[in-house]
Amino acid sequence: MATDIRTSELKTPVDVAEYLFRRLHEVGVRSVHGLPGDYNLGHEVALDYIPGAGLTWVGNCNELNAGYAADGYARVKGIAAMVTTFGVGELSAMNAIAGAYSEYSPVVHIVGTPSTIAQKEGMLLHHTLGNGNFDVFANMNRDISVAMAKLNDPHEAATLIDHAIRECWVQSRPVYITLPTDMVTKKIEGARLDTPIDLSYPSNVPEKEDYVVDVVLKYLRDAKNPAILVDACAIRHRVLDEVHELVKRSGLPVFVTPMGKGAVNETLPTFGGVYAGDGSDPDVRERLESSDLILSIGAIKSDFNTAGFTYHVSQLSTIDFHSNYVRVRYSEYPGVRMQGVLQKVIAKMGKLNVKPGPVATNDIPKADQDMSDDQIISHAWFWPRMGQWLEKDDIVITETGTANFGIWETRFPEGVTALSQVLWGSIGWSVGACQGAALAAKELGIKRTILFVGDGSFQLTAQEVSTMIRRDLNPIIFVICNKGYTIERFIHGMDAEYNDIQEWKNKDLLAVFGADPKKSKTYQVKTKQEIHNLFNDKHFSSAPYIQFVELYMEREDAPIALKLTAEASAKNNAKE
């Protein structure tokens, strides 16, 4: 049971809920995702504190979508927050939180719980398992959270809140905070708010860092044809400034992995494209795999990120930079963060041996250049053509499936942010993530948020388009209509019924969800010429409001990278 702090002992008394939401505002959160529930609508309503802290309540269609949205918001703004209710609400969100944990997305998950008195007495309450155990759901969240803060005691609340938010930021992963109904208005020391939470990363031991830098420089200077490979953790652990400086000053060929799309300026003459083992363009694969030294920054060598574990790169020719260690060939240096090492390597490296690599383009393959009126839209044609339409600073979200693999063939303009969920791969994620990303974009003054999602995946989370309309967001949504789960077809069951779906009139959902016809528009495109005309439509491209495009493709068409990865995945699944 919570015990009060005497108000006379406090310099600046504030309620626990106020303290929590003001801290979230401090670190950059401006909108809170989630759903109301009676345990976050206690006798003193926690959600009522949100406006007073300078935050906006979003209000999602369900907790899973809210979690996806918070993930997308975090990837654009740097951190996100969501609120659910005890048991039924938080469990609905767990898939999304697990995905955020897997993919290093910093989400603060706040759960309204029964009062400390009810918990102590083991009362038989709704939303429980009926066994008096009030820790069971927190325990489920433990392995997908880098910090747990149970705000059961006012004496500890501020410290626990600050610690959780710091760990969320520094480790770039979700944290879990419980707020019992009787803790909402408990008074704690508000003077702590005058001192911002320390979000700085731990410094490396100078002597150890300098040693690692010297080892890296030795191999880098001796290399005859080194190259740079950038992956997702360079984005998640905020070393892109160092990456950009390394690319610029070294002049080395630079490549990204599928999860690393958007990590470097793809308009640079040294950018060669996407490397994913056997799923790579032949020129990309040849150049990278022939390098005698690869500077691998923030690697996540998962199956879909490596086209089915088809990397052909030796560890003897690799230096790995990570958030908590550096590995030079087979020698590992734990506790040495990449940021400090990269900064010193850049400052000291001098002139290097540079062998040019391929240059990425949005050129359409010759075999797919036919633009006659009846030419259906193919993946080989669409993704480079879409790349010609993209603009500086766009946010591009791609769903697990054809879009995730097709985007490999798109060279981005400068400043594009790419969101995908290659590792966790929960279908439907992208629709919720689009809502969160579009909201973050609106807060940051970014003009366009663009979503590519398959018709099968879209059916899992389509309700979140309603939230986009409600919040007056302006995403451009492309639903790829190809009659079902294409990626699953290529793994197994091309003609199997379980890979089919009921076809929807997808674009009609804007009207169903109440969109104002004057502030929304829908399109249906089935040929290359129709897409070409759409991309040349200046009003469409200006993204004045929400727009929805049904994009038709053949059922058995897919990017070549998807086909290769699906084949490798099927082989891995069949191993005994």
N, C-alpha and C positions, 0 to 999 in steps of 0.2 A: 504494500500500500504506500502511495506517495506521501511524503512528509513535506510540509511547507517550509520555505526559507522565510524567516522573519523579514518583513518589508523594511524594517528599520536598519537591517544589516546591509541593504543594497543601496548603492549610489544612484543607480538609474534602473528602477524596476521595470521589466518588460515581461510580457507573457511568453511562454515557451513557443507557441505557434508563431507569434510575431518575430521572435528571434530567428526561428528556422527560416521563415520566408524572406526576411531581410538579408540573411546570409546568402540565400540563393540569388537574390537580386545582385548582391555584391559581386558574385563570380560570373555574372553575365546572363543569367536566366531572366527572361522577360515574360515567358508564357509557361503555364503549368498544364500539362496534359493529365487526363484521367477521367474518372467518373465519380459522382457522389454516391455515398453509401452511408447507412446509419451510424457506422463507427467512425466515419470522418465528418458526420453531422451530429456529433455528440451534444450534450446539454449546452455547451458553448462551441459553436460550429467552427472547426478548424479552417474550413474553406473560406469563411468570411474574412479571414485575415489576409487573403491573397491581394485584394485591391489596395489595401493600406500599405503593402510593402512595394507597391509599384509594379505588381505583376498582373497578368491577365489570365483568367481561367479559360481553357480551350473547350473542354467538354467533348469527349469522343463517343463513338457509337458503341464500343465495347472495350474492355480492358486490354485485349490482345492488340487491337488497333492502336490504342493509346500507347502501348509499349513500343510498337513499331514506329509510331509518330515521334515519340521521345527520342528514339534511336536516330531517326533522320534529322531531327532538330539538333541533337548533340553533335552530329558530324558536320553541321554547318556553323553552329554557334560556339562549339567547344565544350558544352555541358548542357544537360537537360534535367528536368524534374517531372515526375508524375506522381499522382495520388490515387490509391485504390483503397478498398475496404477489406477488412480482415477476412481471410478464408476465401470466400467465393470470388472476390474481386482480384486479390493478389495472385491466386492460382491461375486465373484466366490470363494474367499478364506474364506468367513465368516463361513461356516459350520465347516471348519477345526479350525478356531480361536475359535469358540464357544466350540468345543470339547476340545481344549487346556485349555480354561477357566474352563470348567466343571471338567477336570481331573488334574488341577493344573500343567500345563506345561508352562514354561516361554518362550514365543515367543515375540520378538520385531517385530511388523508389521509396516513397513515403506511404506507410500503411496505417490507416486509422484502426485502432484495436479497442476491444472492450476495456473498461476501467481497470485500474490496478486492483481495486477491491474485488471485482468480479473474478479476475484472474487468480487472486490469492485464495479465494473461497471455492474455486473450481465450479462455478455456477454452470448450469445446463442451459447454455445460450444458443440462439440460432447462429448459423454460419460456423458452428463448431462440429467436431466429430462426435460430440455427445459423451466424451470420456473425461472431460475436465482438463485435458491437456491443451494449454494455450501456447505452447512452444513448437508444436508440430509443424506449423507452416513456416515459421522463422527458420527452423532446422532445414526445411526443404530449400529455402533460399540461400542457405549458408555457403554452399559450394558454387554459387553463381554470383557472389558478392565479395568484394575485396574488403569490406568493412561492414559490421553490424552495429547499429546504435539503437538500443532499446531505451526509450526515454521514460523510464519508470520512476526516476528520482530527480527532483529539481536540482539537487546539489551536483549532479553529474551531467545534466542535460546539455548545457552550453559546450562543455568539453567534448562530449560525444558527437554533437552536431558538427563542430568545427573539424574534428578528426575525420569524420565520415566524408565531409565535402572535400577536404584536402586529399584524402586517399582516392576519391573518385576522380579528381583532376589529375593527380600525379600518376596514378596507375592506369588511367583512361579506361576504367571499367565500372560497372554498376556498384552501388552501395545500397544498403537496406536500412531504413529508419522506421521504427514503430512509434506511433504517437497515441497513447491511450486517451480515452475520452476525458478522463479527469485530470490529465496533464496539460490540456490545451491552455488553460488560463493560469497555471502555476507561475508565480513570479520568479524570475532569475535575473542575474546581473546583466543589464543592458550596456553597461560601460564597456564591456568587451567588444561591442560593435564598433567602437572607435578605432580598434586595431584590426586591420584586414587579416583574413586568414593567409598564412604563408603558403603560397602555391609554388614556391621555387623547388626545383629538383635537387636531390642530394648531390653534393659535389663529389667528384672522384678524389681519391687519395692522390695528391699531386705527384708523388714519386712513382706511384703505380701507373698513373695516366701517362706520364712522360715516357716511361719504359715502353708502354704499348704503342705510343706514337712513333717512337724510334723504330720499333719492329715493323710497323706498318709502312713507314717511309722507306725502309731498306728494301722491302719487296716491291713497293710501288716504283721506286726509282730504277730498279733493275729490270722491271718488266718491259718487254718489247712491244706488246700490243694489248695493254690493259683496257678494260671497259667497266662501266658502272651499271648496276642493276638495282632498281629502286622498287621496294615493295610496300605493303600497307602500313607496317609499323613505323615507317618514316613519317607517314601522315599522322597516325594515331598518337605518336609520342613527340610530335611537334618539332621535328628537326628539318622541316622543309627549307628554312632559311639557309641552313648549312648545306643541304643537298643542292639548292640552286647555286650557291656560291661555288661549291665543288665542281659542278657541271660547267659553270661559266669560266672559271679560272684554269681548270685542267685541260679543257678542250677535248676530253675523252668522249668516245661514243657512249651514249646513255640509252638504256632500255628500261621499260617498266614491266612488271608482271600484271596479270589481269586485275589483281587486287590493288595494284599500285597506279592504275590509270588516274591521271590528273595530278600525280605527284610532281611532275616536271613540266616545264614549258615545252609543249610538243611542236611549237613552231620553230624551235632552234634547229640549225642545220646539223647539229650533232645528235638529234633525237632519231633513233632507228626504228622504234616500234615496240610491240609487245612480245616478250619472250615467255613462252609456256611450253618448253620442251618440244615434243613432236607436233604440238598444235600451233607452232610459230610459222610465220612466213619463212620460206627457205633461206632468204638472204639474212634475216635476223638470226635464225638458228646457226647458220654457218659462221657469222661474224662473232657471236657471243661464245659459241662452243669452241672456237679456235683461239680465244684469248688465253694468254698465259697467266693473266691475273684478273679476277673479277672482284670489284668492290661491291659486295652485296649488302644493301642497306635496308634493314627492317624486314627480313624475309619471313614469310609464312608459307612453308612448302607443303601445302595441302594438296589433295588429289585434284580438285578442279582448278587450283591455281597453277598446277604444273602439268595440266593435260594428262592426268592419270599417272603421276610420278614418272614422267618421261624426260626429266632433266638429264642432259648428258654433259655434266660439268663436274669435274673432280674437286674434292675438298682441298686437294694439294694446290689448286690454283685459285682458291677463294679466300677472301677476308670478309667475315660476317660482322656487321655492326648491329648491335641490339640495345634495347633500353636498359639491360642489366648485365650485359657482358659483351666482350669482343672476342671473336675466334679468328686467329691467324693460322690458316691451314688447319692442322690438328691441335694446335695449342690454344687453350681457352683461358681467358682472363676474366673470372667472375667479379661482379661488383664494379665493373668499369663501364659507365654509361657512354653511349656513342656520341652524344652531343659535344662533350668536352674534347673527345678524341678527334672528331671531325674538324672542329674549329682549329685545333693545333696542326693537324695534317694540312689543311688548306693554307695556313699561314707559312708553313715550312716546306711545302713539297717542291717548289721551283718548277722548272721546265721538265715535262715528261715526254716519253716516247708516245707518239700518237699515230695510230693507224686508223684512217677513216672507216666508218661503217656505212650501212645503207641509210637512206633518208626516207622517213615515212611520208606518205602523201595520201590524199583522198582521191587518187585517180581510180576510175572505174575500170575493172578488167575488160579487155577488148571483147571477150566473148559475151559480155553482158551489156554492151553499149547500145543495142537496138532500142530505139524509142518509138517504134510504130504503135499505133493507137491500141492494139490488142495485146501489147506486151505486159504480161503479169509481173507483179513486183517480186523480185527474188532477193534473198539475203545478200548474195554476192554483189548485187547492184545497190541495194538500199543503204547499207551502212556507210560506204564511202560517200554516196550522194548526200546522206544526212549530215555527214561531217562538213560538207561544203556549205550547209545551211546554218550550222551552229555559229554562235556569236561569242565574243569575249565575255568571260565571267558567267556564262550559263552554268546552271546546276543540272546535271543529267543523272537520272536514276534509272537503273536497269534491273529487271526482275531476273531471278534465277530461271534459266531456260535459254531460249534463243537470243534474247536481248543481251544477256550477260556475255555471251560468246560473240555475238555480232559486233558489239562495241569495240572488240579488239581491232577491227578493221577500220575504225574511225580515228582520224587524226584530229585532235582537239585544237581549237584556237587557244590563245593564251588565257590563263586564269580560269579555265573550266574546272568545276568541282564534280567529280564522278562518285556516285554512291551506288554500291552493290553489296550483296551479301553472299559472296562466293564461298566462304567457309561454312557458315551455319546453314545457309540455303533453305530457309523456310519459305515455301511458296506463298505468295500473297503479301510478303513483307514490304515490297516496293510501294504498294498503294498507301499504306499507313505512313511509310517513310516519306513519301511524296508530300503528304499533308504537313508533316513536321518540317521538312526541308523548305517547302513553300512559305510556311509561316516564318521560319528563320530568315529566309530571303527577303520577305516583306519588311522585317525588322531592320535588316541590314541595307535595304535599298537596292537589292539585286533584282534585275528586271525579269529574268525568265527562269522558271523551273520546268523541266521537261521529263516526262515519265514514259518509259517503254515497258509494257507488261503484256504477257500472253493472255488470251481469253480464258484459259483454265485457271491460271493464278489469280486473275482479276476477280473470279467468282468467290474467292475465299474472303476478300476484304473490301468488296465494292462499296460497302456502306460508308467508308471514310470519304468518298467523294461528297457525301452529304455535309461532312464537317468542313471540307474545302469551300463549299458553297456558303455555308453558314458564316464562315470567317472571312468571306469576300477575298479569297485567294485566287490567283490567276495562273494555275499550272496549265501546260499543254499536255494532254494525256493521249498517248497513242496505245490503243489496245490492238495487239496483233491477233487477228482472227484467223486461226488455222485449225479449228475444230478439235482442240483438246491439248493434252499434255505431250508436246512434241519431244521434249528432252527425255521423257519416260519412254516414248515410242522407240527412240534410238538406243536406249539401254536395253529394253526388252518389250516385245509386244507391239510391233508396228500396227497391226490391225486388231489388237485386243480391245474388247469393249471397255475394260477398266481404264483405258487411256482416252476414252471419248467423253465428251460433256454435252449437256443440253445447250444448244446455241441460244444465246441471248440477243435481244436487240439492244446492244450495249449503249449506244449513243442516246437512246431514249431515257436512260437513267437520269440524265440531267433534269429532264422535266419531272420525272418521278420524284426526285429529291427536292423539287421546288425551286430550281434555278430560274431566275428572272430571264425571260427570252431576250431582253435588251442587254443583259450582262453575261451572256453565254452564247456559245455557238457550237454546232456539231457538224462533222464531216464524215463522209464515207469515201474511201479511195481504194480502187482495185487494179489500177494500171500505173505503169511508170510515168506516163504523161500526166495523170491526175496528181501524183505526188509532186512531180516537177512543177506543175502549176500552183499547187498548194504552197510549196516552199518559196515560190516567187511572189506570193500574195503578201504585200507589205503589211496589210492590216492583221492578217493571221500571225505573221512573224513578230509583230509588235507586242503580242501577248497582252491585250487590253483587259481581258477577263478570262475566266475559265473556258477552255476549248477542249473538245473531245473528238478524237479521230479514230474511226474504225479503219484499220489498215489490214487489208486482206492479202494473205500469202498462201501458197500451196501447203497442204497438210504434211507432205513428206519432204519439204524443203527446209534446210537448216544450214547455219554456218559450218564450214568445214571443220573448224576447231571444235564445235559441239560434237560432230560425228566422231572425231578422233577421241575425244575425251569420254564420250558415252561408251565407245568400244572398249577403252581401257577400264572404265568403271565396271562394265559387265564382266570383264575378265577377272578383276579383283573380287567381285561378288561371288564368282564361281570357284574361287580358290578353296581348297580343302586343307 
